[in-house]
Amino acid sequence: MMNQIIQCVPNFSEGRRPEVVKAIVDTLRNIEGFVLVGAEPDADYNRTVVTLIGEPQAIIDALIPFVGKALELINMNHQSGEHPRMGAVDVIPFIPIANVTMDDCVGYANEIGRRIYDTFQIPSFLYANAATKPDRVKLPNIRKGEFEGMKDKIKDPKWTPDFGTNEIHPTFGVIGIGARIPLIAYNIDLATEDLNPAKQISRAIRFSTGGFRHVQAGPVYLDSRGHVQVTMNILDYKENPIYRILETVKMEAKRYQVDVPSCELVGLIPKQALLDSIRYYCQVHNEPFDKNMSYETMIQRSKTYMGFRDLDVLKIIEANLK
């Protein structure tokens, strides 16, 4: 039987204390069965995105001490940051990559939710393809109110967690555990300190206010960089290619006389998502397009055409598969 491979992208609510980030991430290092592809802390968001690729059971087993270390080192009563959050480990999504179905990933989500509650008494909600109720499919619906509001929200019978009782863990909060297709966590930089253009552009591109169907977006000011961003999740890159969203943001930014100098990717991206946008820009510039280009060429063209910063080959999912 061919190896089963999933991607798992746990996010935890700490990005400002390097020693804490290191201690939590270290629980996932050098374990047989999967690769720790990367951990990306962000001080402004006060959040770290971890990317794992490998065998499902090895990843699930490793997530227990990972959650335990976050419980030990993060007290959500004293945590703040730009990113919405409801728990010390905020989300754990499972993504099928090879020889794994979405139904398999739903099963993994249920297994880890049950094990986390049995071990630590931390409640969790299932979302996306693992959701047990229609109003839990979209993560923002679950997360609304964040950690502070969840103390009361969870007492409503409508918001009884999938695992656990109607009470948050007092220092950890709750976790969102999901199964989904690969999403693209994509942020576009605006060359201004004024948050209003980012607010208006976010409204123009996100589905909930009339924009692209599979896009969630919001404004954020990055204190460490001195400018604002339109931060987003592209939930279906086949329906909403990066180039289309980037060019729309550039068009909308013109009305505020704001430049769009760069963008960034958080976590990994499917190779095809980059190729689809590179093809568009090759057509724009009347340049040849080779669908079999090397990963290195793919990265170079993505930086040239789309202004990606901090992009490297290991950000491409397929480049991490042996």
C-alpha positions in Angstrom: 0.0 0.0 0.0 1.3 3.5 -0.9 2.0 5.8 2.0 -0.8 8.0 3.2 0.2 11.6 3.4 -1.7 14.5 5.0 -0.8 18.1 5.7 -1.7 19.5 9.1 -1.4 23.2 9.9 -1.9 23.8 13.6 -1.9 27.5 14.6 -1.1 28.6 18.2 -1.6 31.9 19.9 1.9 33.1 20.5 4.3 34.9 18.2 6.1 37.4 20.5 8.1 35.3 23.0 10.7 33.4 21.0 11.5 31.0 23.9 7.8 30.0 24.2 7.4 29.5 20.4 10.6 27.4 20.4 9.5 25.2 23.3 6.1 24.5 21.7 7.5 23.8 18.2 10.3 21.6 19.6 7.6 19.0 20.6 7.2 18.4 16.9 10.9 18.1 15.9 12.7 14.9 14.8 9.7 12.6 15.0 9.6 9.6 12.6 6.6 9.6 10.2 6.3 13.2 9.4 8.3 16.4 8.5 8.1 19.7 10.4 8.2 21.8 7.3 8.2 25.1 9.1 7.0 27.3 11.9 6.2 31.0 11.1 5.7 33.2 14.2 4.3 36.7 13.7 4.6 39.3 16.4 1.8 41.6 15.1 -0.6 38.7 14.8 0.8 37.2 18.0 0.4 33.8 16.3 2.6 31.0 14.9 1.6 28.9 12.0 3.1 25.4 12.0 3.2 23.1 8.9 3.5 19.3 9.1 3.5 16.8 6.3 3.5 13.1 6.7 1.7 10.0 7.9 -1.6 10.7 9.7 -1.2 8.6 12.8 2.3 9.9 13.5 1.0 13.5 13.3 -2.0 12.8 15.5 0.1 11.2 18.1 2.6 14.1 18.1 -0.2 16.7 18.5 -1.0 15.5 22.0 2.3 16.7 23.6 2.2 19.8 21.3 -1.2 20.8 22.8 0.1 20.0 26.3 3.0 22.3 25.9 0.8 25.1 24.7 -1.5 24.6 27.7 1.6 24.8 30.0 3.0 28.0 28.4 0.1 30.1 27.1 -2.5 31.7 29.3 -5.2 33.2 27.0 -6.4 35.6 29.8 -3.2 37.6 29.1 -2.9 37.1 25.3 -3.7 39.7 22.7 -2.9 40.2 19.0 -4.2 41.2 15.6 -5.4 37.7 14.6 -8.8 36.5 15.9 -8.4 33.6 18.3 -10.3 31.4 20.7 -7.6 29.1 22.1 -4.0 28.7 22.9 -3.8 26.2 20.1 -6.5 27.9 18.0 -7.0 25.6 15.0 -5.9 22.1 13.8 -6.9 21.5 10.2 -6.2 18.2 8.4 -5.7 18.3 4.6 -5.6 15.3 2.3 -2.5 15.2 0.1 -1.8 11.6 -1.1 -3.8 8.3 -0.8 -6.1 10.0 1.8 -9.7 11.0 1.3 -11.5 13.9 2.9 -13.6 11.4 4.8 -10.3 10.1 6.3 -9.4 13.6 7.4 -12.8 14.0 9.0 -12.0 10.8 11.0 -8.6 12.2 12.0 -10.3 15.4 13.2 -12.7 13.5 15.4 -9.9 11.3 16.8 -7.7 14.2 17.9 -10.7 16.2 19.3 -11.6 13.2 21.4 -8.1 12.5 22.6 -7.4 16.2 23.4 -10.5 16.4 25.6 -9.8 13.0 27.3 -6.2 14.1 28.1 -6.6 17.8 28.9 -10.3 18.6 29.2 -10.0 21.2 26.4 -13.2 21.5 24.4 -13.2 21.6 20.6 -15.5 22.5 17.7 -15.4 20.6 14.4 -15.4 22.9 11.3 -15.2 22.9 7.4 -15.7 19.4 6.0 -15.7 17.9 9.6 -18.5 20.2 10.8 -21.5 18.5 12.4 -23.8 21.5 12.0 -24.3 24.0 9.1 -23.4 27.0 11.1 -20.0 25.5 12.1 -18.7 24.9 8.5 -17.2 28.4 8.5 -14.5 28.9 11.1 -15.3 32.6 11.7 -18.8 31.7 12.8 -17.3 29.5 15.5 -14.6 31.9 16.5 -16.9 35.0 16.7 -16.5 36.5 20.1 -13.0 35.1 20.4 -11.6 33.8 23.7 -13.2 36.5 25.8 -16.7 36.0 24.4 -16.5 32.2 24.3 -16.9 32.0 28.0 -20.6 32.9 27.7 -21.1 31.7 24.1 -20.3 28.1 24.9 -23.0 28.0 27.6 -25.7 28.4 24.8 -26.9 24.9 23.9 -26.5 25.9 20.3 -22.8 26.2 20.9 -22.2 23.0 22.8 -18.8 21.8 21.6 -18.4 18.6 19.6 -16.0 17.4 22.3 -16.3 18.6 25.9 -18.9 20.3 28.1 -20.4 23.8 27.9 -17.4 25.4 29.6 -14.1 26.6 28.2 -10.8 25.6 29.6 -10.1 28.6 31.9 -6.6 29.4 30.6 -6.5 27.6 27.2 -10.0 28.3 25.7 -11.2 26.0 22.9 -9.9 24.6 19.7 -11.3 24.5 16.1 -10.5 21.2 14.5 -11.2 20.8 10.8 -10.8 18.8 7.6 -10.5 20.9 4.4 -8.9 21.2 1.0 -5.6 23.3 0.9 -6.4 26.9 1.5 -4.0 29.8 0.8 -3.2 32.1 3.7 -2.3 35.2 1.6 -1.6 38.8 2.8 -1.2 41.8 0.5 0.8 44.8 1.7 -0.4 48.4 1.2 2.1 51.2 1.4 0.3 53.3 3.9 -0.3 53.5 7.7 -3.9 54.4 7.2 -6.1 51.4 8.0 -9.2 52.7 6.1 -8.0 51.6 2.6 -7.4 48.1 3.9 -10.9 48.1 5.4 -12.5 49.2 2.2 -10.5 46.8 0.0 -11.2 43.9 2.3 -15.0 44.7 2.0 -14.6 44.7 -1.8 -12.9 41.3 -2.1 -14.5 39.1 0.7 -17.5 37.1 -0.1 -19.5 38.1 3.0 -19.6 41.7 1.7 -20.1 41.1 -2.0 -16.6 40.0 -3.2 -15.1 36.7 -4.3 -17.0 33.7 -3.2 -14.3 31.7 -1.6 -12.4 34.6 0.1 -12.3 35.7 3.7 -10.5 39.0 4.2 -9.8 41.7 6.8 -7.6 44.8 7.5 -4.6 44.8 9.9 -1.9 47.2 10.8 1.6 45.7 11.1 3.4 47.7 13.8 6.7 45.9 13.1 6.6 46.9 9.4 4.9 50.2 9.7 2.2 49.6 7.1 -1.2 47.9 6.7 -2.2 44.7 5.1 -5.2 43.1 3.5 -5.0 39.6 5.2 -7.1 36.8 3.7 -7.7 33.1 3.3 -8.4 31.9 -0.2 -10.5 28.9 0.5 -10.6 27.6 -3.1 -7.6 28.7 -5.3 -9.1 26.9 -8.4 -12.1 29.2 -8.3 -10.2 32.3 -7.2 -6.6 32.4 -8.5 -4.1 34.7 -6.8 -3.6 36.9 -9.8 -7.3 37.8 -9.9 -7.4 38.8 -6.3 -4.0 40.7 -6.4 -5.0 42.7 -9.5 -8.4 43.5 -7.9 -6.7 44.8 -4.8 -4.3 46.9 -7.0 -7.3 48.4 -8.9 -9.2 49.2 -5.7 -6.0 50.7 -4.0 -5.7 53.2 -6.9 -8.8 55.1 -5.7 -6.9 55.8 -2.4 -3.6 56.6 -4.2 -2.0 53.7 -2.4 0.7 51.5 -3.8 0.7 47.7 -3.5 4.4 46.9 -3.2 4.5 43.2 -2.1 2.6 40.3 -0.6 3.3 37.2 1.5 2.3 33.6 1.9 1.8 32.1 5.3 2.2 28.3 5.3 2.3 26.2 2.1 0.7 26.5 -1.3 -0.1 23.9 -4.0 2.2 24.1 -7.0 -0.8 24.6 -9.4 -1.9 27.7 -7.5 1.4 29.4 -8.4 1.4 28.0 -12.0 -2.1 29.3 -12.7 -1.0 32.9 -11.8 2.4 32.7 -13.5 0.6 31.6 -16.7 -1.6 34.8 -16.5 1.4 37.1 -16.1 3.3 35.4 -18.9 0.4 36.1 -21.2 0.3 39.7 -20.0 4.0 40.2 -20.7 3.9 38.1 -23.9 6.4 35.7 -22.5 6.6 31.9 -23.0 5.0 29.7 -20.3 6.4 26.3 -19.4 4.1 24.2 -17.2 7.1 22.0 -16.3 9.3 24.8 -15.1 11.5 24.0 -12.1 10.5 24.9 -8.6 13.3 27.5 -8.5 12.0 29.2 -11.7 8.5 29.1 -10.2 9.7 30.9 -7.1 11.7 33.5 -9.1 8.7 34.3 -11.4 6.3 34.5 -8.5 8.5 37.1 -6.8 8.9 39.0 -10.1 5.3 39.0 -11.2 3.4 39.0 -7.9 5.9 40.7 -5.5 6.1 37.8 -3.0 8.6 38.3 -0.2 10.1 35.5 1.9 9.0 32.9 -0.6 11.1 29.7 -1.1 10.8 26.3 -2.7 9.8 24.6 0.6 6.6 26.7 0.6 5.4 24.5 -2.3 3.5 21.5 -1.0 4.8 19.1 -3.7 8.4 20.1 -3.1 8.1 18.5 0.4 7.0 15.1 -0.8 9.7 12.5 -1.2 
